[in-house]
């Protein structure tokens, strides 16, 4: 080839290469723009390593008031709690009430405080004190239905769902509430106004939205946009549909995995079923979608039993697991006191605190999560990579890494002692046992003995 032909050929190749690179970068930019367009909000900074705590005000203290609960704030702050989710604080309807006190989720007035808990000033003081301690407060919001004696039902009957005979409709067997009609735009505007009210009036930090999947996602998208104009908020959906993460919600329930944990504890599922869940979750959900994991909450405790009833000896194992996997762990009122009774849903049933025997247990888990970036939420944390072993059915081991931070976690999902050999090299390294402080070193083909329902959490020595 002549020099001029070589030069011409090289120039053509350079032009083609440059054009290809421009095209590729353009695709990346378009992908970035699409991502930005899909994700209609940014997680608040304080949520990246947060732990959430559900507050049952009615049952938390003998008084069942904001003022009485406020005395627990320093303890919860010391434990490491970041987000306080208060179950509905609105007045409860009297008409068709269930039990003597009724359901928290039968709302009589969206802009008022349940007088059993105190008044608006009491609530504002509670929020203010929580903020002083570095905690954030979200309210439980019941958007799908109201009580039968909510004033809206007389003033705006068109805001409610009716059957073919013109009768008001209750969802499912929830006979103490009436279903709202989200085809009515005026009702939607009222509801958004009521959501804004608590942020503007009491400076709360967001909402946990009851049965969010029964309300059109378009409403939630619109509501989130309006709330963020006041202040950046945190939104939790009681649902686990992927669409809720598009523009409205930071976090959704990990109901499916909760049920898998229960079934593993009963011996009906095993560690491989847990892996299938995480593969499915990673495939379906946006990378930065927070999922909430729990061994108990108000529904589970009251209707399906305490974690000790459902999980037996595996209860603490799965509590630890929920703190180590990608997602935000939830602690329900009384779990730090090893509460082992079902709290009555429609009656007064005070939590027995005793010596709060598991407080140090949960405090330790929270500290482990916060100091190790690999365990943070969403893209702030590291991806879960399973470590295969000689017994994948009974042992679930994995590593998570982020910015030089690493954890190697091992769980025995059975009631039998296990002896396993780990495969591959992703776990190899030097660690500190997060619970004992002892050093540990793992090499290729490492063998380990694990007690029934036992667990280990090892932190990379560099953190």
Secondary structure as the mmCIF struct_conf table of DSSP 4:
data_model
#
loop_
_struct_conf.conf_type_id
_struct_conf.id
_struct_conf.beg_label_comp_id
_struct_conf.beg_label_asym_id
_struct_conf.beg_label_seq_id
_struct_conf.end_label_comp_id
_struct_conf.end_label_asym_id
_struct_conf.end_label_seq_id
HELX_RH_AL_P HELX_RH_AL_P1 UNK A 3 UNK A 38
BEND BEND1 UNK A 41 UNK A 41
HELX_RH_3T_P HELX_RH_3T_P1 UNK A 45 UNK A 47
TURN_TY1_P TURN_TY1_P1 UNK A 48 UNK A 49
STRN STRN1 UNK A 52 UNK A 55
HELX_RH_AL_P HELX_RH_AL_P2 UNK A 57 UNK A 60
BEND BEND2 UNK A 61 UNK A 63
BEND BEND3 UNK A 65 UNK A 65
HELX_RH_AL_P HELX_RH_AL_P3 UNK A 66 UNK A 70
TURN_TY1_P TURN_TY1_P2 UNK A 71 UNK A 72
HELX_RH_AL_P HELX_RH_AL_P4 UNK A 73 UNK A 79
TURN_TY1_P TURN_TY1_P3 UNK A 80 UNK A 80
STRN STRN2 UNK A 83 UNK A 86
BEND BEND4 UNK A 90 UNK A 90
HELX_LH_PP_P HELX_LH_PP_P1 UNK A 91 UNK A 91
STRN STRN3 UNK A 92 UNK A 92
HELX_LH_PP_P HELX_LH_PP_P2 UNK A 93 UNK A 93
TURN_TY1_P TURN_TY1_P4 UNK A 95 UNK A 96
TURN_TY1_P TURN_TY1_P5 UNK A 99 UNK A 101
TURN_TY1_P TURN_TY1_P6 UNK A 104 UNK A 105
STRN STRN4 UNK A 107 UNK A 107
BEND BEND5 UNK A 108 UNK A 108
TURN_TY1_P TURN_TY1_P7 UNK A 110 UNK A 111
BEND BEND6 UNK A 112 UNK A 112
TURN_TY1_P TURN_TY1_P8 UNK A 115 UNK A 117
HELX_RH_AL_P HELX_RH_AL_P5 UNK A 120 UNK A 132
TURN_TY1_P TURN_TY1_P9 UNK A 133 UNK A 134
STRN STRN5 UNK A 136 UNK A 141
BEND BEND7 UNK A 144 UNK A 144
STRN STRN6 UNK A 145 UNK A 147
TURN_TY1_P TURN_TY1_P10 UNK A 148 UNK A 149
TURN_TY1_P TURN_TY1_P11 UNK A 151 UNK A 151
HELX_RH_AL_P HELX_RH_AL_P6 UNK A 152 UNK A 155
HELX_RH_3T_P HELX_RH_3T_P2 UNK A 157 UNK A 159
STRN STRN7 UNK A 160 UNK A 160
STRN STRN8 UNK A 162 UNK A 162
TURN_TY1_P TURN_TY1_P12 UNK A 164 UNK A 165
BEND BEND8 UNK A 166 UNK A 166
STRN STRN9 UNK A 168 UNK A 168
BEND BEND9 UNK A 171 UNK A 171
TURN_TY1_P TURN_TY1_P13 UNK A 172 UNK A 173
TURN_TY1_P TURN_TY1_P14 UNK A 175 UNK A 176
STRN STRN10 UNK A 177 UNK A 179
STRN STRN11 UNK A 180 UNK A 180
TURN_TY1_P TURN_TY1_P15 UNK A 182 UNK A 183
HELX_RH_AL_P HELX_RH_AL_P7 UNK A 185 UNK A 202
STRN STRN12 UNK A 206 UNK A 209
TURN_TY1_P TURN_TY1_P16 UNK A 210 UNK A 211
HELX_RH_3T_P HELX_RH_3T_P3 UNK A 212 UNK A 214
BEND BEND10 UNK A 215 UNK A 215
HELX_RH_AL_P HELX_RH_AL_P8 UNK A 217 UNK A 230
BEND BEND11 UNK A 231 UNK A 231
STRN STRN13 UNK A 234 UNK A 237
BEND BEND12 UNK A 238 UNK A 239
TURN_TY1_P TURN_TY1_P17 UNK A 242 UNK A 243
HELX_RH_AL_P HELX_RH_AL_P9 UNK A 244 UNK A 247
TURN_TY1_P TURN_TY1_P18 UNK A 248 UNK A 248
BEND BEND13 UNK A 250 UNK A 250
STRN STRN14 UNK A 251 UNK A 253
HELX_RH_AL_P HELX_RH_AL_P10 UNK A 255 UNK A 266
TURN_TY1_P TURN_TY1_P19 UNK A 267 UNK A 267
BEND BEND14 UNK A 268 UNK A 269
HELX_RH_AL_P HELX_RH_AL_P11 UNK A 271 UNK A 284
BEND BEND15 UNK A 285 UNK A 285
TURN_TY1_P TURN_TY1_P20 UNK A 287 UNK A 288
STRN STRN15 UNK A 290 UNK A 293
BEND BEND16 UNK A 295 UNK A 295
HELX_RH_AL_P HELX_RH_AL_P12 UNK A 298 UNK A 299
HELX_RH_PI_P HELX_RH_PI_P1 UNK A 300 UNK A 304
HELX_RH_AL_P HELX_RH_AL_P13 UNK A 307 UNK A 311
HELX_RH_3T_P HELX_RH_3T_P4 UNK A 312 UNK A 314
HELX_RH_AL_P HELX_RH_AL_P14 UNK A 315 UNK A 324
BEND BEND17 UNK A 325 UNK A 327
STRN STRN16 UNK A 328 UNK A 332
TURN_TY1_P TURN_TY1_P21 UNK A 333 UNK A 334
HELX_RH_3T_P HELX_RH_3T_P5 UNK A 335 UNK A 337
TURN_TY1_P TURN_TY1_P22 UNK A 338 UNK A 338
BEND BEND18 UNK A 341 UNK A 341
HELX_LH_PP_P HELX_LH_PP_P3 UNK A 342 UNK A 344
BEND BEND19 UNK A 345 UNK A 347
TURN_TY1_P TURN_TY1_P23 UNK A 354 UNK A 355
TURN_TY1_P TURN_TY1_P24 UNK A 357 UNK A 358
HELX_RH_AL_P HELX_RH_AL_P15 UNK A 359 UNK A 371
HELX_RH_3T_P HELX_RH_3T_P6 UNK A 373 UNK A 375
BEND BEND20 UNK A 376 UNK A 377
HELX_RH_3T_P HELX_RH_3T_P7 UNK A 378 UNK A 380
BEND BEND21 UNK A 381 UNK A 381
HELX_LH_PP_P HELX_LH_PP_P4 UNK A 382 UNK A 384
STRN STRN17 UNK A 385 UNK A 387
STRN STRN18 UNK A 389 UNK A 389
TURN_TY1_P TURN_TY1_P25 UNK A 390 UNK A 394
STRN STRN19 UNK A 395 UNK A 402
TURN_TY1_P TURN_TY1_P26 UNK A 403 UNK A 404
STRN STRN20 UNK A 405 UNK A 412
BEND BEND22 UNK A 414 UNK A 416
STRN STRN21 UNK A 418 UNK A 421
STRN STRN22 UNK A 422 UNK A 422
BEND BEND23 UNK A 424 UNK A 425
TURN_TY1_P TURN_TY1_P27 UNK A 426 UNK A 427
STRN STRN23 UNK A 429 UNK A 433
TURN_TY1_P TURN_TY1_P28 UNK A 434 UNK A 436
STRN STRN24 UNK A 439 UNK A 442
TURN_TY1_P TURN_TY1_P29 UNK A 444 UNK A 445
STRN STRN25 UNK A 447 UNK A 450
TURN_TY1_P TURN_TY1_P30 UNK A 452 UNK A 453
STRN STRN26 UNK A 455 UNK A 460
TURN_TY1_P TURN_TY1_P31 UNK A 461 UNK A 462
#
